[in-house]
């Protein structure tokens, strides 16, 4: 999935962000992402371009550096929630991680990520069409779950986004092992808001550094990146 923005503002996750309400958006619908990845799939077939890296390459580097700093075993099962073009999984594989799975509810996204995987020669990466809000029974036992923009998009769904956010947390508890790690990158939510959204069953371990900006004399972050750990009980 991609980088939806909050309300009519600049998608800030800084001090001014809390003043902006969420508004339903086409960015929260499956139809939008199916159409978007249909276009990206065609572009890849035409010119070999895998498309945009959501939140930029620095977001992938930030995640990989944290995993390396924590000495997470390279064979730990990793799930990329809303994998899109699968480029994050490619970079994880290049860094030595061997047990990688990507899911997306858009079949076109999975088709695209399969072609990117084939081009990069990373046949061991597992890719599946899955709706994270209704995960299959086989989607379980992950030590690491990663989200770059998927929770943002769910938050903009025109059909009862609040209930979908709660279901997201329940799904996360289903697929992530107790004491497993959840790394989330968001351009819609502040740290305090994410702490509230994931207060049941999770504790925050660390806020990862992200670029800062000055807006109206106040300093904030355009992106929030947090690491949570699932509690034992």
C-alpha positions as CSV (number, residue, x, y, z in Angstrom):
1,X,0.0,0.0,0.0
2,X,1.0,3.6,-0.3
3,X,1.2,7.0,1.5
4,X,-2.2,8.4,2.2
5,X,-2.3,11.8,3.7
6,X,-4.3,13.1,6.6
7,X,-7.2,15.4,6.0
8,X,-6.5,18.4,3.7
9,X,-3.1,19.1,5.4
10,X,0.4,18.0,4.4
11,X,0.2,14.6,6.0
12,X,2.2,15.7,9.0
13,X,2.9,13.5,12.0
14,X,4.1,16.5,14.0
15,X,2.5,18.8,16.5
16,X,-0.1,20.2,14.1
17,X,-1.2,16.8,12.9
18,X,-3.5,16.1,15.9
19,X,-5.6,19.1,14.9
20,X,-6.4,17.6,11.6
21,X,-9.3,15.1,11.5
22,X,-9.3,12.0,9.4
23,X,-11.6,12.1,6.4
24,X,-12.7,9.1,4.4
25,X,-10.7,8.8,1.2
26,X,-10.5,6.7,-1.9
27,X,-7.0,5.8,-0.7
28,X,-8.7,3.6,1.9
29,X,-10.5,1.4,-0.7
30,X,-9.4,-1.8,-2.4
31,X,-10.7,-0.5,-5.7
32,X,-8.2,2.3,-5.7
33,X,-5.2,0.0,-5.0
34,X,-6.3,-2.6,-7.5
35,X,-6.4,0.1,-10.2
36,X,-3.1,1.6,-9.0
37,X,-1.3,-1.7,-9.1
38,X,-2.8,-2.6,-12.4
39,X,-1.1,0.5,-13.8
40,X,2.2,-0.2,-12.0
41,X,2.1,-3.8,-13.3
42,X,1.7,-2.6,-16.8
43,X,4.5,-0.1,-16.4
44,X,6.8,-2.8,-15.1
45,X,5.9,-5.0,-18.0
46,X,6.6,-2.1,-20.4
47,X,9.8,-0.7,-19.0
48,X,10.8,-2.8,-16.0
49,X,10.1,0.0,-13.4
50,X,8.9,-1.5,-10.1
51,X,7.3,1.8,-9.0
52,X,7.7,4.0,-6.0
53,X,9.4,3.0,-2.7
54,X,6.9,4.2,-0.1
55,X,8.4,6.6,2.5
56,X,11.6,6.4,0.4
57,X,14.7,4.2,0.6
58,X,15.7,5.6,3.9
59,X,12.6,4.0,5.5
60,X,13.8,0.5,4.4
61,X,17.3,1.3,5.6
62,X,15.9,2.4,9.0
63,X,14.1,-1.0,9.4
64,X,17.0,-3.1,8.3
65,X,19.4,-1.2,10.6
66,X,17.1,-1.8,13.6
67,X,16.9,-5.5,12.8
68,X,20.6,-5.7,12.5
69,X,21.2,-3.7,15.8
70,X,18.9,-6.1,17.6
71,X,20.7,-9.1,16.1
72,X,17.4,-10.6,14.9
73,X,18.3,-14.0,13.5
74,X,18.4,-14.1,9.7
75,X,16.0,-17.0,9.6
76,X,13.3,-15.3,11.7
77,X,9.9,-15.3,10.0
78,X,9.1,-11.8,8.7
79,X,5.8,-10.6,7.4
80,X,5.4,-7.5,5.2
81,X,1.8,-6.3,5.7
82,X,0.6,-4.6,2.5
83,X,3.8,-5.5,0.5
84,X,2.8,-3.6,-2.7
85,X,5.7,-4.1,-5.1
86,X,7.6,-6.2,-2.6
87,X,10.8,-4.0,-2.8
88,X,11.2,-4.0,1.0
89,X,11.3,-7.8,0.9
90,X,14.0,-7.7,-1.8
91,X,16.1,-5.4,0.3
92,X,15.7,-7.7,3.3
93,X,16.7,-10.7,1.3
94,X,19.8,-8.9,0.0
95,X,20.7,-8.2,3.7
96,X,20.6,-11.9,4.4
97,X,17.1,-12.6,5.7
98,X,15.8,-15.9,4.5
99,X,12.2,-16.4,5.8
100,X,10.3,-13.6,4.2
101,X,6.5,-13.4,3.4
102,X,4.6,-10.5,1.8
103,X,0.9,-10.1,1.6
104,X,-1.5,-7.7,-0.1
105,X,-5.2,-7.7,-0.7
106,X,-4.7,-6.5,-4.2
107,X,-4.0,-9.4,-6.6
108,X,-2.3,-6.9,-9.0
109,X,0.1,-5.9,-6.2
110,X,1.1,-9.6,-5.7
111,X,1.5,-10.1,-9.5
112,X,3.8,-7.1,-9.5
113,X,5.8,-8.2,-6.5
114,X,6.1,-11.7,-8.1
115,X,7.6,-10.2,-11.2
116,X,10.0,-8.0,-9.2
117,X,11.0,-11.1,-7.2
118,X,11.7,-13.0,-10.4
119,X,13.7,-10.1,-11.9
120,X,15.9,-10.0,-8.7
121,X,16.3,-13.7,-8.5
122,X,14.8,-14.0,-5.0
123,X,12.6,-17.0,-5.5
124,X,12.6,-17.9,-1.8
125,X,10.4,-14.9,-0.9
126,X,6.8,-16.0,-0.3
127,X,4.0,-13.8,-1.7
128,X,0.3,-14.2,-1.0
129,X,-3.0,-12.5,-1.8
130,X,-4.3,-12.0,1.7
131,X,-6.7,-9.5,3.4
132,X,-4.9,-8.7,6.7
133,X,-8.3,-7.9,8.3
134,X,-9.4,-11.5,7.6
135,X,-6.1,-13.5,7.7
136,X,-6.1,-17.2,6.8
137,X,-5.2,-19.7,9.4
138,X,-1.8,-20.4,7.9
139,X,-0.8,-16.7,8.4
140,X,0.7,-17.1,11.9
141,X,3.9,-17.6,13.8
142,X,5.8,-14.5,12.7
143,X,8.6,-13.0,14.7
144,X,8.6,-9.7,12.9
145,X,5.7,-7.8,11.3
146,X,6.3,-4.7,9.2
147,X,3.8,-2.0,8.1
148,X,4.7,0.9,5.9
149,X,1.5,2.8,5.2
150,X,-1.1,0.0,5.3
151,X,-2.5,1.0,8.7
152,X,-2.7,4.6,7.3
153,X,-4.8,3.4,4.3
154,X,-7.1,1.4,6.5
155,X,-7.6,4.5,8.7
156,X,-9.0,6.3,5.6
157,X,-11.5,3.5,4.6
158,X,-15.0,5.1,4.0
159,X,-16.7,2.1,5.6
160,X,-16.3,2.2,9.4
161,X,-12.5,2.8,9.6
162,X,-12.6,2.7,13.4
163,X,-13.8,-0.9,13.5
164,X,-11.2,-1.9,10.8
165,X,-8.4,-0.4,12.9
166,X,-9.5,-2.5,15.9
167,X,-9.7,-5.6,13.6
168,X,-6.2,-4.8,12.4
169,X,-4.9,-5.0,16.0
170,X,-6.7,-8.3,16.5
171,X,-5.2,-9.7,13.3
172,X,-1.7,-8.5,14.4
173,X,-2.1,-10.4,17.7
174,X,-3.1,-13.5,15.7
175,X,-0.2,-13.5,13.2
176,X,2.6,-12.2,15.5
177,X,4.3,-14.4,18.1
178,X,4.2,-13.3,21.7
179,X,7.2,-11.1,22.3
180,X,7.5,-10.6,18.5
181,X,8.2,-7.2,17.1
182,X,6.0,-4.9,15.1
183,X,7.6,-2.1,13.1
184,X,5.2,0.6,11.8
185,X,5.9,3.6,9.6
186,X,3.1,6.2,9.3
187,X,2.5,9.6,7.8
188,X,-0.9,10.0,9.4
189,X,-0.4,9.1,13.0
190,X,1.6,10.7,15.8
191,X,3.6,8.7,18.3
192,X,1.0,9.3,21.0
193,X,-1.9,8.3,18.7
194,X,-0.2,5.1,17.7
195,X,0.5,4.3,21.4
196,X,-3.2,4.6,21.9
197,X,-4.2,2.5,18.9
198,X,-1.9,-0.4,19.9
199,X,-2.3,-0.1,23.7
200,X,-4.0,-3.5,24.0
201,X,-1.5,-6.3,23.8
202,X,1.6,-4.2,22.8
203,X,4.2,-2.1,24.4
204,X,6.4,0.4,22.6
205,X,10.1,-0.3,22.6
206,X,11.6,2.5,20.5
207,X,10.9,5.4,18.3
208,X,13.1,5.3,15.2
209,X,14.6,8.6,13.9
210,X,12.8,10.1,11.0
211,X,13.3,13.4,9.1
212,X,12.2,16.6,10.9
213,X,10.8,19.8,9.5
214,X,9.8,23.2,10.8
215,X,6.2,24.4,10.1
216,X,4.8,27.6,11.5
217,X,7.7,27.9,13.9
218,X,7.1,24.4,15.3
219,X,9.3,21.4,14.8
220,X,7.7,18.1,13.9
221,X,8.1,14.9,11.9
222,X,6.6,14.2,8.5
223,X,6.8,10.4,9.3
224,X,6.4,8.5,12.6
225,X,8.3,5.1,12.9
226,X,7.8,3.0,16.0
227,X,8.8,-0.5,17.2
228,X,6.3,-2.4,19.4
229,X,6.6,-5.7,21.1
230,X,3.7,-8.0,21.5
231,X,3.1,-8.8,25.2
232,X,3.2,-12.4,26.4
233,X,-0.5,-12.4,27.5
